[in-house]
């Protein structure tokens, strides 16, 4: 079985302390990944590393910068966090290797992303665990813009023919208006009221954007909190199941 796992930036970092890793949570996540025998691709978000630099330079997935210092600051911070994630996995015997999207990704003038994935597919086939991260990418007409971890998940899942996709966030799943976990989602309209409506603008990787993106996948996806990471990796239901291309099928 092949898995794509995204570790949210707010899960692996102290989001209120710039460039600070949450050592305990990262260690627990690395322990869980080390225990699985499935093929796995890991993606992590920016948390307190990339986001405050992106905010400082006014960069998002749609707003770019031509300031080389800003690009270096965002990318450099994300490489630093990526090193910490790779090191935590490697310390537990996981054959983790870094893959930096800035070196390959590009958006055209319409904002459409092109991200070659052959490297990731080959690394996976050769027994490695590729570890990618949110980053900046070249963007025609806008200099460089942010590439979010959620976008990476959407690109990678079909490329590696993922059986399951997991998004580990700081909440236990997608929540309804009462703050309760929604067990299953098959269409965005079913949860639009809880997530702010189908016309909500979300370029920062918020829950509405996550759900919309995951619904496009053929792979069954799960959104869950750190306490459910072991369950997800064990093949068990975790948090909210997002059906996407599997709508109507049983777990």
N, C-alpha and C positions, 0 to 999 in steps of 0.2 A: 504494500500500500504506500502511496505517495501523499505526503502532507505538505501544505504551505501554512506556516504559522507566523502570524504577525504579533509581535510584542509591542504594545503601545508605548510611546515615549514616556507617558505619565506613569507607566508601570515600572519601567527600569531606571527611571531617574527621579530625583527629588525636584519636582517641577517648580517649586518656589525658590530653589537655590540654584543659581546659574551654574551650569556645567558640573553638576553633582550627581553621581550614580547612586541609585538606591541599592546598596550592596546586598542587603538581605533579600529583597524581592528578586533581584537578578540571580542571586545564588540559587534560590528556590526554583526559578524558571530553568536555569541551567541543569539542575539536578533532574528535573522532570524530563527535559529533552534527552539527557544522557541515558535515561531509563528506557526510551522507546527503541524498538528495532525497525521501525518504518523508515523509509527514505524521507528526508525532510529538508525543506528550504525554509530558512528563517529570515524574516524581515523585521526590522525594528524602526520605531518612529524617532522623532527628534527630542521630545521632552524639553528639559532645561538646557540642552546643548544647542540644537539648531534653531529653536523657535525665537529665542530672544535676539539672536543675530538677524534672523529674517525680519523680525519686527523693527529692529533698529534701522535697517536699510530699506524698509517698505517693500519687501519681496514676498509674494505669495504664489500660488499656482497660476495666477493670471496677471499679476503685477510684477514686472521684471526690473532688473537693474543692469546698467552698463559699468558699474563701479567694481573694478577688479578686486579692490580691497574687501568689499562686501561679499563677493563670491568666495574669496579665499577664507573669509571668516566663517561663513555658513558651512562650506564644505569641510574646512579644517575641524570645526567643532563636531561635525557628524562623523568624520573619520576617527576622532578621538573616542567618541562613544562606541563606534563600531569596534575599535580595538578592545574596549572593555568587555563588550558582549562576546567577541570571538575568544578573548582570553579566558573568560569565565567558562565557556563551553569546552575549550581545549584543556583546561585544568581538570576536567571530568572525563577526559578521554574521547570527547566528540571530535571528529575530524573536520572541524570548522575552518572555513577559509573566507576572507573578506572579498566582497564584490562591490565596487564603488560605481553607482549609476552615472555620476558626473562624467565618467570617462567614455560613456557610450550613448546616453540618452539625448534626444533632441526633440523639440517641438517645432512644427512648421508655423507659418504665419497665421493659420487658423487655430493654433493651439493644440493640434493633434499630436499625440506622443508617438515617437518611434523608439523602441527599446529592444535592441538585439538580445535574444535570450539563449542563443546557441551555447554560449559559455556556461550559463547556469545549468542547462540541460546536460552538457557533457560532464561538468563537474559532478553532478548528481549521479550520472551513470558510472563515473569512475570511483564512486564511494565517498565523495566529499559531502560536507554539509555547507552549501553556500549561504553566506550571511550578508544580506543586502540591507540598505537603510534609506530613509528619506534623505533627499539631497537637493542640490541645484542642478539644472540641466540647461544647455544652450537652447535659446528660444528665438527663432527668426523674428527680427523686428523689435524684440524686447530685451535683448541681451541674455539674461539668464533668469529663469523662474524656478520656483520650488517644485520638486517632484515628491509627492507625499507617499508614505508607506502604503496607504490604501490603494493608490494608483499602481504601485508595484505589485501588490497582491493580485489585482485584476489582470495585469500583464502576465504574471508568472504562472498562475493556476492553470490556464489552458495550455501554456507552453510545456509544462512538465506533466500534463495530464493528471492533475491532482485529484485524488479520490475525495479528500476532505480539505476544507480551509478553516482555519481557526483564527479569530481576532480576539486577542486577550486585552481587555480594557480594564479601567478602574471600576467599572460597574459590573454587576453580575449578569447582565444581558441587556437587551433593548427593553426599556421600561415604558409602561403605559402611563396614562395621566395620573394614576394613583401611586405611581412609583413601584409597581409590581412588574416582575419579569414577564414579558410576552413569550409564551412557549415556542410558537412558530409564526413565521411570516412568509406568505406566498406572493404578496403584491404590496407595493408601497402604499396604495390607497387604503389598505387595511390599518396602517399605522400613521397615516399622514397627520391626523389630529394630534397624536401624542408627540410627534417629532417636529411639529411646527408647520405642517402643510407641504404639499408637493412643490410649491413654488419657492421654498426657502432657499436663500443663497448661502452656500456653505463651501468655502474654499480652504478651510483649515482642518479638514478631516473629522468634522463632527459626526454625530451618530446618523443624521439624515443622509449625509453623503456616503457613509459606510453601507447603510442598508441599500440604498439605490445601486451602489456599485456591486455589492454581493448578490443582489437579485439578478444581475446580468450573467452570472457565472453558471456553467453547467454543473460544477462541483457543489455538493452540499456544503454550506458554510455554517459556522457557529460563532456567536458573539458571547463572550463570557468573561468573568473576572478571574484573577489569579488563583483563587481557591478551586476553580474548576479546570485548571490547566492539565493536571494529571488525568482527570476523567476524559478530557478531549483526546489526549495523546493515547489513551487506552482504548479509544474507539467508542466511548460511551457518549450519550447525549450530554451536552454542556450548554448552560445558559439558554440563549435563544437560537433556535434552528431556523436558518434562512434557506428556503427551498430552491428559489431560482429555477434552474432547469430541471430540478427534481420535484417540482410541485406535484402533489398528489401521491408521491411514493411514500412508503413506510420507512421509518428509521431503521 
